[in-house]
């Protein structure tokens, strides 16, 4: 995986913890270098600081998402809620707030890698509902004959909701089921909120009036078959 931060001490701390877990890694100190590394190597995940010299982390995230579904964890400064929301809207899978626990960061890395490598469900692997064809084996989604481009996280979120029609999931339950975060991991529910909004923009005929993924106020979300 790639660790991108302009502070060498931060990179050193992160890679030490990654090495303890047996992860191979590359490093970059700015956005332009990060793009070169991503272009030249086959990566499983990018840990990306938002505040970078030259091309900032949000622009790098936008560039990554325009060309594929490589998982991205953003590192953001405490209090920079706007950057976190923008990053999630651009397609980041998650964020960690500085100063952060390296151990928690590694747990988030593991959770994302587990999700990306998740095996096909043992039950039914295809769903056809409301003009959507969802295939868990190929991880493809087609709406009215048109293939949709979903990230790994978006697909897992859709499958979780669509395979349990009308069941209401709280944001904490979705963090556990989709993101794989165990109880006690400090994961902001805004991650779920933004991913739901992104998913609606792709599958709903009118995202401003969602008919498939509906909000149950004060509780969470459910899929309407």
C-alpha positions in Angstrom: 0.0 0.0 0.0 1.0 3.6 -0.4 1.4 6.1 2.5 1.2 9.7 1.4 2.1 12.5 3.9 4.5 15.4 3.7 5.7 14.9 7.3 8.4 12.2 7.4 7.8 11.5 11.1 4.1 10.7 10.4 5.0 8.4 7.5 7.6 6.6 9.7 5.1 5.9 12.4 2.5 4.6 10.0 4.8 2.3 8.1 6.3 0.9 11.3 2.8 -0.2 12.4 2.0 -1.5 8.9 5.3 -3.5 8.9 4.4 -5.1 12.2 1.2 -6.5 10.5 3.2 -7.8 7.5 2.1 -5.1 5.0 4.4 -4.1 2.2 4.4 -0.3 1.6 5.6 2.6 -0.6 5.8 6.2 0.4 5.2 9.6 -1.1 5.7 13.1 0.3 3.4 15.1 -2.0 0.5 14.7 -4.4 2.5 14.6 -7.6 4.8 11.9 -6.3 1.7 10.0 -5.1 0.3 10.0 -8.6 3.5 8.7 -10.1 3.7 5.9 -7.6 0.0 4.9 -8.2 0.5 4.9 -11.9 3.6 2.7 -11.7 2.5 0.1 -9.1 -0.3 -2.2 -8.4 -1.6 -1.1 -5.0 -4.2 -2.4 -2.6 -4.9 0.8 -0.7 -3.7 4.4 -0.3 -3.4 6.2 3.0 -3.6 9.9 1.9 -3.1 13.1 3.8 -5.4 15.9 2.7 -2.9 18.8 3.3 -0.1 18.2 0.8 2.2 20.5 -1.1 1.5 20.9 -4.8 -1.5 18.7 -5.6 -3.5 18.3 -2.4 -5.0 15.1 -1.1 -8.5 15.9 -2.2 -7.4 16.4 -5.8 -5.4 13.1 -5.6 -8.5 11.3 -4.3 -10.6 12.8 -7.2 -7.9 11.6 -9.7 -7.8 8.1 -8.1 -11.6 7.7 -8.2 -11.8 8.9 -11.8 -9.7 5.9 -12.9 -10.8 3.1 -10.6 -11.9 1.9 -7.2 -8.6 1.7 -5.4 -9.5 2.1 -1.7 -8.5 5.4 0.0 -8.2 6.4 3.6 -7.9 10.1 4.2 -5.9 11.7 7.0 -7.5 15.0 8.0 -6.8 17.6 10.6 -9.0 17.8 13.7 -11.8 20.2 13.1 -11.6 20.1 9.3 -15.1 18.6 8.9 -15.5 20.2 5.5 -12.4 18.3 4.1 -13.7 15.0 5.5 -17.1 15.4 3.9 -15.6 16.6 0.6 -13.2 13.6 0.6 -16.0 11.1 1.2 -18.1 12.8 -1.5 -15.1 12.4 -3.9 -15.0 8.7 -3.2 -12.7 8.1 -0.2 -13.6 4.9 1.7 -12.9 6.4 5.1 -11.0 9.0 7.0 -8.9 9.2 10.2 -8.5 12.5 12.2 -5.1 13.7 13.2 -3.7 13.2 15.8 -4.7 9.6 15.4 -3.9 6.2 16.9 -1.7 4.2 14.5 -3.2 1.1 15.9 -6.7 2.3 15.0 -5.5 3.3 11.5 -4.2 -0.2 10.9 -7.5 -1.7 12.1 -9.3 0.5 9.5 -6.8 -0.7 6.9 -7.6 -4.3 7.7 -11.3 -3.7 7.6 -11.2 -2.2 4.2 -9.0 -4.9 2.8 -11.4 -7.6 4.2 -14.2 -5.8 2.5 -12.4 -5.6 -0.8 -11.6 -9.3 -0.6 -15.0 -10.4 0.7 -16.1 -13.8 -0.8 -19.4 -14.4 -2.5 -22.4 -14.9 -0.1 -23.4 -18.5 0.5 -27.0 -17.7 -0.3 -28.5 -16.1 -3.4 -26.0 -14.2 -5.4 -28.3 -12.2 -7.6 -31.1 -9.7 -6.9 -33.5 -8.1 -9.4 -35.5 -5.3 -8.0 -36.9 -2.0 -9.2 -35.0 -2.1 -12.5 -31.7 -3.0 -10.7 -29.8 -6.3 -11.4 -27.3 -6.8 -8.6 -24.8 -9.7 -8.9 -22.7 -10.5 -5.8 -20.5 -12.9 -7.7 -19.3 -10.4 -10.3 -19.9 -7.4 -8.1 -21.8 -5.8 -11.0 -24.9 -3.6 -10.9 -27.1 -2.9 -13.9 -30.0 -0.5 -14.0 -32.3 -0.7 -17.0 -29.6 -2.4 -19.1 -26.9 0.2 -18.2 -23.9 -0.9 -16.1 -23.3 1.3 -13.0 -19.8 2.1 -11.6 -19.8 1.5 -7.9 -16.8 1.4 -5.5 -16.3 -1.7 -3.4 -17.8 0.1 -0.4 -20.8 1.3 -2.4 -21.5 -2.2 -3.6 -21.3 -3.7 -0.1 -23.6 -1.1 1.2 -26.1 -1.7 -1.6 -26.0 -5.5 -1.2 -26.4 -5.3 2.6 -29.5 -3.1 2.2 -31.1 -4.7 -0.9 -30.6 -8.3 0.4 -32.6 -7.4 3.5 -35.6 -5.5 2.1 -37.5 -3.2 4.5 -35.1 -4.1 7.3 -34.0 -0.9 9.1 -30.3 -0.6 9.7 -28.8 2.1 12.0 -25.6 3.8 11.0 -23.7 1.9 13.7 -25.1 -1.4 12.3 -24.0 -0.4 8.8 -20.5 0.5 10.1 -20.3 -2.9 11.6 -21.8 -4.9 8.7 -20.3 -3.0 5.7 -17.2 -1.3 7.0 -16.3 -4.2 9.4 -15.7 -1.9 12.4 -16.0 -3.6 15.7 -17.6 -2.0 18.7 -15.3 0.6 20.3 -13.6 1.7 17.0 -14.1 5.5 16.8 -15.8 5.7 13.4 -17.9 8.7 12.5 -21.4 8.0 11.2 -20.9 10.8 8.6 -19.1 8.1 6.6 -22.3 6.2 6.3 -24.4 9.3 5.6 -22.2 10.4 2.7 -21.9 6.9 1.2 -25.7 6.6 1.2 -25.9 9.9 -0.6 -23.4 8.8 -3.2 -25.1 5.5 -3.7 -28.5 7.2 -4.1 -27.0 9.4 -6.8 -26.1 6.3 -8.8 -29.1 4.1 -8.4 -32.1 6.4 -7.8 -34.1 7.8 -10.6 -34.5 11.0 -8.6 -31.8 11.2 -5.9 -33.5 14.2 -4.4 -36.6 12.1 -3.7 -35.1 8.6 -3.0 -37.6 5.7 -3.5 -35.2 2.7 -3.0 -33.0 3.7 -0.1 -35.2 5.5 2.3 -34.4 7.3 5.6 -36.2 6.2 8.7 -35.8 9.4 10.8 -34.0 8.9 14.1 -33.1 5.3 13.3 -31.3 4.7 10.0 -32.0 3.4 6.4 -33.9 0.7 4.7 -34.2 -0.6 1.1 -37.7 -0.5 -0.4 -38.2 -3.4 -2.8 
